[in-house]
Amino acid sequence: MADQFDVVVIGSGPGGYVCAIKAAQLGLNVAIVEKSATLGGTCLNVGCIPSKALLHASEMFHEAQHGFEKLGIQTNKPKLNLSKMMEHKDATVKANVDGVAFLMKKNKITVFHGTGSIASANSVTVTDEKGKAETLEAKNIVVATGSVVAGIPGVEVDFDGQVIVSSDHAIALPKVPKEMVVVGGGVIGLELGSVWSRLGAKVTVVEYLGSVLGGMDGGVTKQFQRSLKKQGFTFKMNAKVTAVTKKAKKGLVTFEPVKGGDAVTLQADVVLVATGRAPYIDGLGLDAVGIETDRGKVKTDAHWRTNVANIYAIGDVTDGPMLAHKAEDEGVAVAETIAGKHGHVNYNIIPGVVYTQPEVASVGATEEQLKSDGVDYVLGQFPFTANGRARAMNVTEGFVKFLADKKTDQVLGVHIVGFGAGEMIHEAAVLMEFGGSSEDLGRTCHAHPTMSEAVKEAAMATYDKPIHM
Ligand code: NAI
């Protein structure tokens, strides 16, 4: 007889494994199916975690080269040991994926290695590498299969993993390229571009839009792009890439002005294509039970249910921002829903962080969104140049920006560009989750001296005046 489970989760990324743990904690009998050798999905294996290990290490290298002298530390010129840096990254990944395997055991979740495919509304087939298949009976199925590199719309890209690379390869280059062209000035392009720029590559970003990090607050992205230029980045904006090819071990990127005009071709040792990701539904058997999709994404209702009542979808494979923490929160909510509780995700308050230097962090509405929605708002801003701790640490680039409703002072959006922005943003997220006002935050005592005082002062600048400006 086939194994029987209350929940079978397909995919063990942050959405899937968190869903499995929560469901097990709620007393359900859970299985998780993963086609890769290790658990953790894109985020832990080739995404968030390895990139952060490299971002940290390359930032330290850059700091030792350019920051120590100003602090009165004299050293010999720091030397890069790239393979050692990659060892640090690999060890970080291993510790994290092993951690997930441990959590599966601890929560008595059965792990099946193989490709999961929906055979019927109540069964999942798992086919291992050797082609051996087994069937799991499932009262509920959760699709958490994530996303894959999308490539450039309308342009054929032949990723060879050495000269023309995706983020999967760009976290494991064997040597620092002299010149790197990044197609796409989004999160992946700027994070991984930063890694290789700090390690010595000359990085040129080719971006279709007029600003980097499309969709984030305009004031913040302008400041951020200025910072990257200072670090040596070159930008080709409003530029549509029409071809990515290879010639004699070099990558060639051809682009033309979006408005029309002559095409230009750049040459580089490595071309990183970072133009988005696409939901991954290959071989999932959605057709077997007639699960509906919309532009490649699994369609769900407000409770993550597909059109088949006991089959759910969460994370990158379904609607919403492709962010690990969004998937995690959906995983918890779906487990709670299946267990008969009330699962909830507040999509208005999902922070977004770009882990560069300076970091960019954002939660809630941007100024552009408020304008286009015709919302009357007040803006309060405070620069890190006026923050004592930032001066002491030589990290004065950037600012905190508050947007609050003009009538009620309820905070609608907070945007930060600066050192540690990705940590500071969460006090704004908590404030907003409780429907707080800028005055609520401005009257909350903040320890001195901290970077977070700039958050408090920006809040004060929203309903009144900051003290230190
Ligand atoms: P993205 O959607 O963030 O950026 C892609 C960029 O490529 C856009 O700015 C777009 O205008 C540009 N583009 C598209 N076609 C082009 C063309 N023909 N020529 C020139 N430019 C073109 O996608 P990205 O950076 O690949 O990231 C994929 C997903 O992964 C995103 O949803 C992102 O949020 C997520 N992610 C999040 C991270 C974080 O939260 N720190 C880190 C890495 C990825």
Boltz pocket constraint, residues with backbone or C-beta under 6 A from the ligand:
constraints:
  - pocket:
      binder: B
      contacts: [[A, 48], [A, 152], [A, 153], [A, 183], [A, 184], [A, 185], [A, 186], [A, 187], [A, 188], [A, 189], [A, 191], [A, 206], [A, 207], [A, 208], [A, 209], [A, 211], [A, 212], [A, 213], [A, 214], [A, 239], [A, 240], [A, 241], [A, 242], [A, 273], [A, 274], [A, 275], [A, 276], [A, 277], [A, 321], [A, 322], [A, 323], [A, 352], [A, 353], [A, 354], [A, 355]]
      max_distance: 6.0
